[in-house]
Amino acid sequence: MDELINAIRLNDCGCCEGITVQTPVDHDNRPGLVAIAYRVGMYSQFKHSLLAQLSTHSALQALTTREEDDFAIALLDAWAIVADVLTFYQERIANESYLRTATERFSLLQLARLIGYQLRPGVAASTYLAFTLEDAPGVPKIVTIDVGLKVQSVPGKDETPQTFETVEKITARTEWNAIKPRLTQPQILRSSMAEIRFKGLSTNLKRGDGLLIVTETNQTFRRVKSVTTENLAQETRVELEGLSNPFTALSTLYKTPTFGLATQPLNNATIQTQVLGNKWNQTTLESYAEVQGWKLEEFSTAIAALQVYQPPANTGVFVFRSTAALFGYSAPDRPLYGAEGIPQLTDGTLKLQPWTPAASEAKNQLYLDSAYDGITVGSYIAIRRSPDENLIVAKVTQAATTSRTEYGISGKTTRLIIDKDWWNAGTNDFNTIRKTIVYTQSEPLILTEIPIPDEIKDNQITLDRLYEGLKPGHHLILTGEVMNPQGVTRSEVITVKQVNTVSGNTEITLVQSLKNIYIRSTVILNGNAILATHGETVQEVLGSGNASQAYQTFTLRQPPLTYISSDSAPGGAASTLQIRVNELLWHEAPMLYGQHRSDRIYISRLEDNGKTLVEFGDGKTGARLPTGQENIKAIYRKGIGSVGNVKAGQLTTLLSRPLGVKGVTNPGDATGGDRPETRDRARRNAPLTVLTLGRIVSLQDYEDFASAFMGIGKALATWTWNGQCRGVFVTVAGAGGAAIAPDSQTYQNLVSQMKKFSDPYIPLQVQSYRKALFHLKASLKIDPDFIPETVLAEAQVQIKSAFSFEMRAFGQGVALSQVVAVLQSVPGVMAIDVDALYRLDGIGGDGLTAPLPAKAPQAGATSVTAAELLTLDPTSLNDLGVMS
């Protein structure tokens, strides 16, 4: 028996052979891991360690059994499980303690707060609303639209109605409902005109008719080549023979007026001299009218009545209704007589000689071949003495019908006296009388205005009449059909920089050039444009103050709290929350630390469940709330995120309708709405607080600042050169890949903040990215043991995710090997046959022999184009199939 006991003690049975202490486990976590190993052991390791210590522990060496149903072994097994559970949670807690490895959003929220960073709550979308006012008689023509007017969207499929509120106050006008650009301009008379348009359809013009174009400098005779009537426009178009030049720009006619403050009546003469043909600053003109005591409505009406362009005096276009010859042009040559008065013969034929012009053929008078009663004093005539000579254009000073006997003939004639000499008695012979043609009976034709052929582009627009009240800084919404691609209608918000009145028409100069080129006849501007943002105002009583309680906390009952894009708030999002205590406004602070004990401040915290907590001070860091009954009130807006990015034309329902407002719409998409900061974005953006310390210095700072700005999904900063110095060019993309328009609030606020925190002497450009798509066509060979439909669906999900906006970087190309690697990783895929890989715009070839490129920012001669983001064409999922 003693030998058996000794054998057990010496562990000679071999039952514990190979079991050693395996805990604690040492770990060496390299930098950059997304998760760290922190457990000192797991279940099997703990159990092995406990069993190993049985044979070394003096009191337990007699326990030789290792059966699982033994009570002692079962107890060790239970403790191994306990240790395994505890170390599992210990490792999870350790991972949640680091920004890079934390997986819970709440952990990131708490870690970020340690360095003063608050997870971004999201931001509300914004858009400009175009209001239309009633134009019926008796309805107010001027309406004030105040802040807070609610407009709701008409939801599409799988959407919910979204409420927007105006954040500006404007005075709207009926005449601003549909402002149109000037479509026509006067015809500026020139001798080389290619075409002339006349008012009316009864000009009785025909091919070959002679027209006289009288300008301030010359008089030109032109013949009609063709005549076309336009019934719709009620005009006659005449094409002229000969070389012709394009129309002269109308702006060359305008001049800047000079005026005094002497009282002048509001009449046609005053408007003609002071307004028409002049270029005014419109604010100055309206002030001048006010000083004169003119009512602006009567003033603009009077201008419109006289706005038909009048050519300068003594100019115009005249048609010659009749063509005449000179008296005697058909007279036969007179016989030649000898000395005795006997007619001379040659070979039996009477010899003839030309007539000698009569002394009555004066330098400034003409005798026509017949009576022309339609010729009047003051009318024009044109005299062509021979086909090789230029015409002589003159005015008739006297006209009379009389009888004349001369050149062996008698008859009625019209004698004209003109204002210039046309006959040279010393050199002109009778052949002049025979050859001369006189164009007479001139009749003036009424010119009509011609269409302005130019497109609407750049930064200046002349409107079709005088529009009162437009001022610098005014926002308008321009909608029209663009030149390219044809048939596409777009809208953009424009801001007025300067307003002039040019010959009675309002001319606006814009802060920035138009983004598109528009067909003039399709353009309409709405001047009743108001900025509106997503969210609906609510009011509620938070509770009662208690002066004996420190750090009182309340929860807003109607989440989510709306944050709007801002050019001053950190991160570009400003809260809409207002707290009043006993009707006195308290102010939000970033933190309680460092606040004075009497400061009426509070802090707000967005919790992980989406609710907002409002916390007040303790009397040392911020004032305590005064005791009262239901004396803590909140006014805020609810609604936020990408659901507010409604499409153009959806915001049409007025929840309250001011008197005189007929309707509303949003010509452009609502943009800028972004969901609360995601876990991965928070992990990336939180360190920026201590990296930039509120300033932008390096190129990386520019990129980081833009990336962390609410409403921005991606950013890339690069150096550029403007010909004089180095500058910074930042390519940005909105949340989910949305474009960032220069007229959007997100763009304007981002640029404003970046300029505020960066070096003002470094040129900065911000531009929305260029979207590029590539197409993929491939076939998959699937393991027979798998369901083909399930594998194909998973492959579509994986390829779509791998080449989505979130997973791609600016300027990142696509290689065939990347596509194959993604598809090959799908369980059940045995082989892949890629049939096509190409960019939709054809750049980069077929993509099978070389990677598809994506361009980084490209510097041109005068500008820089933004970087490309190359993503998968959604239709490619339809071309992903299974091999037969």
Protein Blocks (a to p, Z undefined) as FASTA:
>chain_A
ZZmmmmmmnopnopmgoiacfbdcdddddehiabdcfbfbdfklmmmmmmmmmmmpmklm
mpmbfcfklmklmmmmmmmmmmmmmmmmmmmmmmmmpfklpmbfklmmmmmmmnopacde
bjaddddddddddfbehiafbdcddehiacdddddehiacdddddfbdcdddfklmpacd
dfbdcddddfkbfbdcdedjklopaehiacddddfkbccddddfbdcddfklopadddde
djddddddfklmpccddddfbdcdddfklmmmmmgopacdfklmmmmmmmnopafklmmm
mmmmmmpccddehiacdddfbdcddehklpccdddddfkopacdeehiacdddddddfkl
cfkbccdfbdcfkbcghiacdddfbfkbccdddddfbdcdddddeehiacdddddddfbd
fbdfklmcfklmmmpccdehiacddddddddfbdcehjbdcdfbdcehiaghiacddddd
dfbdghiacddddddfbdcdeehiacdddfbdcfbdcdfklpccdfkbccddeddddddd
fbdcdfkbghiacddfbdcddddddfkbghhiacfbdcdeehiacdddfbfghpafklcc
ddddddfkopacddddehlnopaddddehkaccdddededjklmccehkamccfbdcehi
abdcdfbacehiacdddfklmmmmmmmmmmnnopafbfmlmmmmmmmpghiabdcddddd
ehjaccdddddddehhiacdfkbmklmmmmmmmmmmmcfklccddddddddddddddddd
ddfkbcfklmmmmmmmmmmmmmgmklpcehiacdfklmmmmmmmpghiabdcdfbdcdfk
lpoijolmpccddddddddfkbccddddddddfklmmmpccdZZ
